[in-house]
Amino acid sequence: MSMTTTPSGTAAAGAVDAVKVYGTDDTEVRALDGVTIDFERSRFTAIMGPSGSGKSTLMHCLAGLDRLSAGRVRIGDVFLDDLSDAKLTELRRDKVGFVFQAFNLIPTLSAAENITLPMDLAGRKPDAAWMDQIINIVGLADRLSHRPSELSGGQQQRVAVARALVSRPEIVFADEPTGNLDSRSGHEVLGFMRYAVSDLNQTVVVVTHDPNAAAYADRVVFLADGRIVDQMENPTAERIIDSMKQLGG
């Protein structure tokens, strides 16, 4: 199998020779060690690997939440290392959707207000028809006035997914999005992401340690020791488990 993907102009995001080093001298850790990869538009990609493999670091650098030590990352045709902190914040707000394990909802806001918050902060109005479609897909139409404390964990994560999709971002990054959910709620959330890719042409990249979650993806990328060591198209949970065993995950 090919270990890298040649960057192309059609990708929603990508990295070229990405290196991320933490610490110095004896305490130096190379979290990323020369990663080159593309994430194609309208596809669902899962990133997997043993603990400490660099999967979350890769996502954080791709999403502009952390900066590389060397190499380049881009969202669309914009290279993030060329941007000031202010421009990087703007790009994250306008081009990237985020779903985190901890939901990251504002407790004093309703579900509807949480969904539109990034666009409100940007001074933009969501497309009403698109927002209605997203809310219906994630099954929140009767929960919009509820605050997070009045919602189950699965419902809160559905709010987070809707929030990530409502601005029609260039790409959605999800970091262990089912980590705090029971299996049924987790499958629902992943099903919504799968639908967003297959039917709404969104682009989703998920970091996960769960083979069942990764099986929703079109492609799985396996990292170990900061490098891409394998890739799998049209994955199944069983094939993913076999690959993870070989990686010591």
C-alpha positions in Angstrom: 0.0 0.0 0.0 1.0 3.6 -0.6 2.3 5.2 2.6 1.7 8.8 1.4 -0.7 10.6 -0.8 0.6 13.1 -3.3 -0.8 16.6 -2.5 -3.2 17.8 -5.1 -5.2 20.9 -5.8 -8.5 19.1 -5.3 -7.9 18.3 -1.6 -9.9 19.9 1.2 -6.7 19.8 3.4 -3.2 18.4 3.2 0.2 18.2 4.8 3.7 18.1 3.1 6.6 16.7 5.1 4.9 17.8 8.4 7.2 17.7 11.4 6.1 18.5 15.0 8.7 18.4 17.7 8.0 18.9 21.4 10.8 19.6 23.9 14.5 19.9 23.3 17.6 17.7 23.5 17.0 14.7 25.9 13.3 15.5 26.3 12.6 15.9 22.5 9.6 14.1 21.2 8.9 14.0 17.4 5.1 13.8 17.4 5.1 14.1 13.6 8.0 12.8 11.6 7.6 13.8 8.0 3.9 13.3 7.2 2.6 13.9 3.6 -1.0 13.3 3.0 -4.1 14.7 1.3 -7.7 14.7 2.5 -10.0 14.7 -0.6 -13.1 16.7 -0.7 -16.5 14.9 -0.1 -14.8 12.0 1.7 -14.8 10.7 5.2 -11.3 9.8 6.5 -10.4 8.3 9.8 -7.0 8.7 11.4 -6.0 5.8 13.7 -2.9 4.6 15.6 -1.6 3.6 19.0 -1.5 6.0 21.8 1.3 8.5 21.1 1.3 7.8 17.4 0.7 11.5 16.5 -2.9 11.3 15.3 -4.3 14.1 17.4 -1.2 16.2 16.8 -1.7 15.8 13.0 -5.3 16.9 13.3 -4.5 19.9 15.5 -1.8 21.1 13.0 -4.1 20.5 10.0 -6.9 22.4 11.7 -4.6 25.4 12.7 -4.9 24.7 16.4 -1.1 24.1 16.6 1.8 25.0 14.4 4.3 22.7 12.8 8.0 22.7 13.6 8.7 22.1 9.9 6.8 21.3 6.7 3.5 22.7 5.5 -0.2 22.2 6.0 -3.1 23.8 4.1 -6.8 24.1 4.1 -8.0 24.3 0.5 -5.3 26.3 -1.3 -4.3 28.3 1.8 -1.0 27.3 3.5 -1.5 27.9 7.3 2.2 28.6 8.0 1.8 31.8 5.8 -0.9 33.2 8.1 -0.7 35.5 11.1 -2.4 34.3 14.3 -5.3 36.7 13.5 -5.7 35.3 10.0 -5.4 31.8 11.3 -8.2 32.4 13.7 -10.3 33.8 10.9 -9.6 30.8 8.7 -10.6 28.4 11.5 -13.8 30.2 12.1 -14.8 30.5 8.4 -13.4 27.3 6.8 -13.2 24.6 9.5 -15.8 22.8 11.6 -14.8 21.1 14.9 -16.4 18.3 16.9 -14.6 17.4 20.2 -15.0 14.5 22.6 -16.1 16.9 25.3 -18.9 18.5 23.2 -17.6 22.1 24.0 -21.1 23.7 24.2 -21.8 26.9 26.0 -24.0 25.9 29.0 -26.0 29.2 29.1 -27.0 29.0 25.4 -29.8 27.0 23.9 -29.1 24.3 21.4 -30.1 26.6 18.5 -27.8 29.4 19.9 -24.9 26.9 20.3 -25.4 25.8 16.7 -25.2 29.3 15.2 -22.6 30.6 17.6 -19.6 30.5 15.3 -21.5 32.3 12.6 -22.9 34.8 15.1 -19.3 35.6 16.2 -18.3 36.0 12.5 -21.3 38.4 11.9 -22.8 36.1 9.3 -26.3 34.6 9.1 -26.7 30.9 8.5 -28.5 29.8 5.3 -32.0 29.1 6.8 -32.8 26.2 4.4 -29.4 24.6 5.0 -29.7 25.0 8.8 -33.2 23.4 8.8 -31.8 20.5 6.8 -28.9 20.0 9.2 -31.2 20.2 12.3 -33.6 17.7 10.7 -30.8 15.3 9.8 -29.5 15.3 13.4 -33.0 15.1 14.8 -32.9 18.2 17.0 -36.0 20.1 15.7 -37.8 19.6 19.1 -34.8 20.3 21.2 -33.7 23.7 19.9 -34.8 25.7 23.0 -33.1 23.3 25.4 -29.8 24.2 27.1 -27.0 21.5 27.2 -27.8 20.5 30.8 -31.3 19.5 29.5 -29.9 17.3 26.8 -28.4 13.8 26.9 -24.8 13.3 25.9 -25.8 12.0 22.5 -28.0 15.0 21.9 -25.3 17.4 23.0 -22.9 15.8 20.5 -25.6 16.1 17.8 -25.7 19.9 18.6 -21.9 19.9 18.2 -22.1 18.1 14.8 -24.8 20.6 13.6 -22.7 23.5 14.8 -19.7 22.1 12.8 -21.8 21.7 9.6 -24.0 24.8 9.6 -21.4 27.1 8.2 -20.7 24.7 5.3 -17.0 24.5 6.2 -14.2 23.4 3.8 -13.6 20.5 6.2 -14.9 19.1 9.5 -12.3 17.7 12.1 -13.7 15.5 14.8 -11.4 14.4 17.7 -12.7 11.2 19.4 -16.3 12.4 18.8 -17.8 9.3 20.3 -15.4 9.0 23.2 -18.0 10.1 25.8 -21.0 8.4 24.3 -22.7 5.0 24.6 -22.5 2.8 21.6 -26.0 3.7 20.3 -25.5 7.5 20.6 -22.0 7.1 19.1 -23.4 5.2 16.0 -26.1 7.9 15.6 -23.4 10.7 15.6 -21.2 8.8 13.1 -24.2 8.1 11.0 -24.9 11.8 10.7 -21.3 12.5 9.7 -21.5 9.7 7.1 -24.7 11.2 5.7 -23.1 14.7 5.6 -20.3 13.3 3.4 -22.4 11.0 1.2 -25.5 13.2 0.7 -24.3 16.7 1.5 -20.8 16.5 0.0 -19.1 17.6 3.2 -15.5 16.6 4.0 -14.9 14.9 7.4 -11.7 13.8 9.1 -12.1 11.9 12.4 -9.4 10.9 14.9 -10.5 7.7 16.7 -9.2 4.6 18.5 -12.5 2.8 17.9 -12.5 0.4 14.9 -16.3 0.5 14.7 -16.2 4.3 14.4 -13.5 4.2 11.8 -15.5 1.7 9.7 -17.9 4.5 8.8 -15.1 6.2 6.9 -14.2 5.8 3.2 -10.5 5.5 4.1 -8.5 4.9 7.3 -5.0 6.3 7.7 -2.8 4.5 10.3 0.0 6.4 12.1 2.7 5.0 14.3 5.6 7.0 15.8 4.6 10.1 13.9 4.6 8.5 10.5 1.9 7.1 8.1 2.5 3.4 8.1 -0.6 2.1 6.3 -3.9 3.1 4.6 -7.1 1.3 4.0 -9.9 2.0 1.5 -13.5 0.9 2.2 -12.6 -0.3 5.7 -14.4 -2.8 7.9 -14.1 -3.1 11.7 -12.5 -6.5 11.3 -9.8 -5.4 8.9 -9.1 -2.3 11.0 -8.6 -4.5 14.1 -6.2 -6.7 12.2 -4.1 -3.7 11.1 -4.2 -2.2 14.6 -2.9 -5.5 16.1 0.1 -5.3 13.8 0.8 -1.7 14.9 0.5 -2.6 18.6 -2.6 -0.5 19.0 
